[in-house]
């Protein structure tokens, strides 16, 4: 029982970071109907940027987040404007997969040249600090990462539900043609939405570098988890991405703690298949794609 509860605590704390990554992924899909295969590479690039700021300037990874999010927001806008905007509507769904995968490979190449392929990690003075609560260990980094992710997700919720941009995003998701008739510039909303998705990847990447060692090829495993999370929660649903992250992260941590770490990586695929057999559109997904 102790191992089970410890696994649940670890899984819930880690889920916040994956929820932040996946929220950007599902936001991009909701706005553009584009499955962004470069999201994992953007997370790792965010981790590298945070690593560089820490090693070169001593800037704490949490304090580096405003810097990395601005850089990655600009990169996301540029990717959408240069590579995705010119695509014809009829070909966008298919070609966007190839283009975002190509962007992921390009980012990987830049990271390999800049930082080589050696595994890196961000080793702060508090990296190994932990608290003991009723006999259960809570690592300080994971707790702060969880709280940061909650704050970032809260800001994302406020942005989408209580701002003019958020209303434009939701209108574009629900009915792009009607949104254009109302005067909403779909191309601008798409560019800003893609930039916002990249910014969430940067914020999550700064924390990811504190929790896990990484190199330029780490995005391959990461994107498989992110796709599993957003499909499980329902493509286009930010709330579904959060719930999917909790399910995936907690189940993997519990299996690792109670059975074997060797089985933990397979757990989320088993859960994904089981839920999709019952509900093919995901937990919060709809038969008509859209709706944040």
C-alpha positions as CSV (number, residue, x, y, z in Angstrom):
1,X,0.0,0.0,0.0
2,X,2.9,2.4,0.8
3,X,4.4,1.8,-2.7
4,X,1.0,2.4,-4.3
5,X,0.4,5.7,-2.6
6,X,3.9,6.8,-3.2
7,X,3.4,6.0,-6.9
8,X,0.2,8.0,-7.0
9,X,1.9,11.1,-5.4
10,X,4.8,10.9,-7.9
11,X,2.4,10.4,-10.8
12,X,0.1,13.4,-9.9
13,X,3.1,15.7,-9.4
14,X,4.6,14.7,-12.8
15,X,1.2,14.9,-14.5
16,X,1.2,18.7,-14.3
17,X,4.3,19.0,-16.5
18,X,2.9,16.6,-19.1
19,X,-0.5,18.4,-19.0
20,X,1.3,21.7,-19.8
21,X,3.0,20.1,-22.8
22,X,-0.1,18.4,-24.0
23,X,-2.3,21.5,-23.6
24,X,-0.2,23.3,-26.2
25,X,-0.4,20.3,-28.5
26,X,-4.2,20.1,-28.3
27,X,-4.6,23.8,-28.6
28,X,-2.8,23.8,-31.9
29,X,-5.0,21.0,-33.1
30,X,-8.2,22.7,-31.9
31,X,-7.4,25.9,-33.8
32,X,-5.7,24.6,-37.0
33,X,-6.7,20.8,-37.1
34,X,-2.9,20.2,-37.3
35,X,-1.3,17.4,-35.3
36,X,2.0,19.1,-34.4
37,X,4.7,16.4,-34.4
38,X,7.3,19.1,-33.5
39,X,5.8,19.7,-30.1
40,X,8.2,17.2,-28.4
41,X,11.2,18.8,-30.1
42,X,10.0,22.2,-29.0
43,X,9.9,20.9,-25.4
44,X,13.5,19.6,-25.6
45,X,14.6,22.9,-27.2
46,X,13.0,24.7,-24.3
47,X,15.0,22.5,-21.9
48,X,18.2,23.2,-23.8
49,X,17.6,27.0,-23.7
50,X,16.9,26.8,-19.9
51,X,20.1,24.7,-19.5
52,X,22.1,27.2,-21.4
53,X,20.8,30.1,-19.4
54,X,21.6,28.2,-16.2
55,X,25.1,27.2,-17.1
56,X,26.1,30.5,-18.8
57,X,24.4,33.0,-16.6
58,X,23.3,31.1,-13.5
59,X,19.7,31.9,-14.1
60,X,17.4,29.5,-12.2
61,X,15.3,27.4,-14.6
62,X,12.0,28.6,-13.1
63,X,13.1,32.2,-13.5
64,X,14.3,31.4,-17.1
65,X,10.7,30.5,-18.2
66,X,9.7,34.1,-19.2
67,X,12.8,34.3,-21.4
68,X,12.3,30.8,-23.0
69,X,8.6,31.3,-23.6
70,X,9.1,34.5,-25.5
71,X,11.8,32.9,-27.7
72,X,9.6,29.8,-28.4
73,X,6.5,31.9,-28.9
74,X,8.3,33.8,-31.7
75,X,9.6,30.4,-33.1
76,X,6.0,29.0,-33.1
77,X,4.6,32.0,-34.9
78,X,7.4,31.8,-37.5
79,X,6.8,28.1,-38.1
80,X,3.1,28.6,-38.7
81,X,3.6,31.7,-40.9
82,X,6.3,30.3,-43.0
83,X,5.5,26.6,-43.4
84,X,1.8,26.0,-42.5
85,X,-0.1,29.1,-43.6
86,X,0.7,28.6,-47.3
87,X,-0.9,25.1,-47.3
88,X,-4.1,24.7,-49.1
89,X,-7.0,23.8,-46.8
90,X,-7.8,20.5,-48.6
91,X,-4.2,19.3,-48.1
92,X,-3.4,20.8,-44.7
93,X,-4.2,17.8,-42.5
94,X,-1.9,15.4,-44.5
95,X,0.9,17.8,-45.4
96,X,1.0,19.4,-41.9
97,X,2.1,16.0,-40.5
98,X,5.1,15.9,-42.9
99,X,6.0,19.6,-42.3
100,X,5.8,19.4,-38.5
101,X,7.9,16.2,-38.6
102,X,10.4,18.0,-40.8
103,X,10.5,20.9,-38.4
104,X,11.1,18.4,-35.5
105,X,14.1,17.0,-37.5
106,X,15.4,20.5,-38.2
107,X,15.2,21.4,-34.5
108,X,16.9,18.1,-33.6
109,X,19.7,18.9,-36.1
110,X,20.2,22.4,-34.6
111,X,20.3,21.0,-31.1
112,X,22.8,18.3,-32.1
113,X,25.1,20.8,-33.7
114,X,24.8,23.3,-30.8
115,X,24.8,21.0,-27.8
116,X,25.9,17.7,-29.3
117,X,24.2,14.4,-28.4
118,X,25.5,14.0,-24.9
119,X,22.8,13.7,-22.3
120,X,22.4,16.9,-20.3
121,X,20.5,17.7,-17.1
122,X,19.9,20.9,-15.1
123,X,21.5,20.3,-11.7
124,X,20.4,23.0,-9.3
125,X,21.3,23.1,-5.6
126,X,17.8,21.9,-4.7
127,X,17.6,19.2,-7.4
128,X,17.8,16.4,-4.8
129,X,15.9,18.1,-2.0
130,X,12.8,16.4,-0.7
131,X,10.2,16.5,2.1
132,X,8.9,13.6,4.1
133,X,5.2,13.7,4.8
134,X,3.6,10.9,6.8
135,X,6.4,8.7,5.5
136,X,6.0,9.6,1.9
137,X,8.7,11.4,-0.1
138,X,7.8,14.5,-2.0
139,X,10.7,15.9,-4.1
140,X,10.9,19.7,-4.0
141,X,11.5,20.0,-7.8
142,X,8.4,18.0,-8.7
143,X,6.3,19.9,-6.2
144,X,7.4,23.3,-7.7
145,X,7.0,21.9,-11.2
146,X,3.4,20.8,-10.4
147,X,2.5,24.2,-8.9
148,X,4.1,26.1,-11.9
149,X,2.1,23.9,-14.3
150,X,-1.1,24.6,-12.5
151,X,-0.4,28.3,-12.6
152,X,0.4,28.2,-16.3
153,X,-2.7,26.1,-17.1
154,X,-4.8,28.6,-15.1
155,X,-3.4,31.5,-17.1
156,X,-4.2,29.5,-20.3
157,X,-7.7,29.0,-19.1
158,X,-8.2,32.7,-18.4
159,X,-6.7,33.6,-21.7
160,X,-9.0,31.3,-23.6
161,X,-12.2,32.1,-21.7
162,X,-11.9,35.7,-20.6
163,X,-10.1,37.6,-23.4
164,X,-10.9,38.8,-26.9
165,X,-8.2,36.5,-28.3
166,X,-9.7,33.6,-26.4
167,X,-13.1,34.2,-27.9
168,X,-11.6,34.4,-31.3
169,X,-9.8,31.1,-30.7
170,X,-13.0,29.4,-29.6
171,X,-14.9,30.8,-32.5
172,X,-12.2,29.6,-35.0
173,X,-12.3,26.1,-33.4
174,X,-16.1,25.8,-33.5
175,X,-16.7,27.2,-37.0
176,X,-13.8,28.7,-39.0
177,X,-16.0,30.0,-41.8
178,X,-18.5,31.7,-39.5
179,X,-15.5,33.2,-37.6
180,X,-14.2,34.8,-40.8
181,X,-17.7,36.3,-41.5
182,X,-17.5,37.9,-38.0
183,X,-14.3,39.6,-39.0
184,X,-11.9,37.3,-37.2
185,X,-8.6,37.0,-39.0
186,X,-8.1,33.2,-39.0
187,X,-4.5,33.3,-40.1
188,X,-3.5,35.6,-37.3
189,X,-5.4,33.5,-34.7
190,X,-3.7,30.4,-36.1
191,X,-0.2,32.0,-35.9
192,X,-0.7,33.3,-32.4
193,X,-2.2,29.9,-31.3
194,X,0.7,28.0,-32.7
195,X,3.0,30.5,-30.9
196,X,1.1,29.9,-27.7
197,X,1.4,26.1,-28.1
198,X,5.2,26.6,-28.5
199,X,5.4,28.8,-25.5
200,X,3.7,26.2,-23.3
201,X,6.3,23.7,-24.7
202,X,9.1,26.1,-23.5
203,X,7.6,26.4,-20.0
204,X,7.3,22.7,-19.7
205,X,10.8,22.1,-21.2
206,X,12.4,24.3,-18.5
207,X,10.9,22.0,-15.9
208,X,11.5,18.8,-17.9
209,X,15.2,19.5,-17.8
210,X,15.1,19.6,-14.0
211,X,13.3,16.2,-13.8
212,X,14.9,14.1,-16.5
213,X,18.2,13.9,-18.4
214,X,17.8,14.8,-22.1
215,X,19.5,15.0,-25.4
216,X,18.6,16.1,-28.9
217,X,16.8,12.8,-29.6
218,X,14.7,12.7,-26.5
219,X,11.7,14.2,-28.4
220,X,10.9,10.9,-30.1
221,X,9.8,9.2,-26.9
222,X,8.2,12.4,-25.7
223,X,6.0,13.0,-28.7
224,X,4.6,9.4,-28.4
225,X,3.5,10.2,-24.9
226,X,2.0,13.6,-25.8
227,X,0.0,12.1,-28.7
228,X,-1.3,9.4,-26.4
229,X,-2.4,12.0,-23.9
230,X,-4.2,14.2,-26.3
231,X,-5.9,11.3,-28.1
232,X,-6.9,9.8,-24.7
233,X,-8.4,13.1,-23.5
234,X,-10.0,14.0,-26.9
235,X,-8.3,15.9,-29.7
236,X,-9.0,19.6,-29.3
237,X,-9.9,19.5,-25.6
238,X,-7.6,21.3,-23.2
239,X,-9.5,19.8,-20.2
240,X,-9.1,16.4,-21.8
241,X,-5.4,16.9,-22.1
242,X,-5.1,17.6,-18.4
243,X,-7.1,14.6,-17.5
244,X,-5.2,12.4,-20.0
245,X,-1.9,13.5,-18.5
246,X,-3.1,12.6,-15.0
247,X,-4.2,9.2,-16.1
248,X,-1.1,8.4,-18.1
249,X,1.4,9.7,-15.6
250,X,-0.3,8.3,-12.5
251,X,-0.8,4.8,-14.0
252,X,2.8,4.6,-15.2
253,X,4.1,5.7,-11.8
254,X,1.9,3.2,-9.9
255,X,3.0,0.3,-12.2
256,X,6.7,1.3,-11.8
257,X,6.3,1.5,-8.0
258,X,4.3,-1.7,-7.5
259,X,5.2,-4.0,-10.3
260,X,8.3,-3.0,-12.3
261,X,9.7,0.1,-14.1
262,X,10.1,-2.1,-17.2
263,X,6.3,-2.2,-17.6
264,X,5.5,1.4,-16.8
265,X,6.2,2.7,-20.3
266,X,3.8,0.3,-21.8
267,X,1.0,1.2,-19.4
268,X,-0.3,4.3,-21.1
269,X,-0.6,2.5,-24.4
270,X,-2.7,-0.3,-22.8
271,X,-5.0,2.4,-21.2
272,X,-5.2,4.3,-24.4
273,X,-6.3,1.2,-26.4
274,X,-8.8,0.2,-23.7
275,X,-10.5,3.6,-23.6
276,X,-10.6,4.1,-27.4
277,X,-12.3,0.7,-27.8
278,X,-15.1,2.1,-25.6
279,X,-15.0,5.8,-26.7
280,X,-13.1,6.2,-30.0
281,X,-13.2,10.1,-29.8
282,X,-11.5,10.1,-26.4
283,X,-12.8,11.1,-23.0
284,X,-13.8,14.7,-23.8
285,X,-13.7,14.5,-27.5
286,X,-16.7,14.9,-29.8
287,X,-17.6,13.2,-33.0
288,X,-17.3,16.6,-34.7
289,X,-13.7,17.7,-34.0
290,X,-13.3,21.0,-32.2
291,X,-14.4,22.7,-29.0
292,X,-12.0,23.6,-26.4
